Amino acid sequence: MTGAIRARRGRGVEVQPEFTLVGEDTVIGSTRWLDRDGETHERFQVITFRDGRITDMQGCKSRREAERFARGS
């Protein structure tokens, strides 16, 4: 692990988070980043709130999967 951290030193990871309100208490969060090989990765999370607190968080492989999960929750 230490070697991997040293190898990345000076090369920050460019992370682009985005949040979309899809219901009264549901948000789809997406995170996109570029790895050191120049490949783009993207992950999605459906976050459900109740009384100002996170009550559920579901990871999804695609925005479409996240949207389907959000409609069903």
Helices and strands as residue ranges (DSSP letters): H 2-8, E 15-23, E 26-34, E 40-50, E 53-60, H 63-72
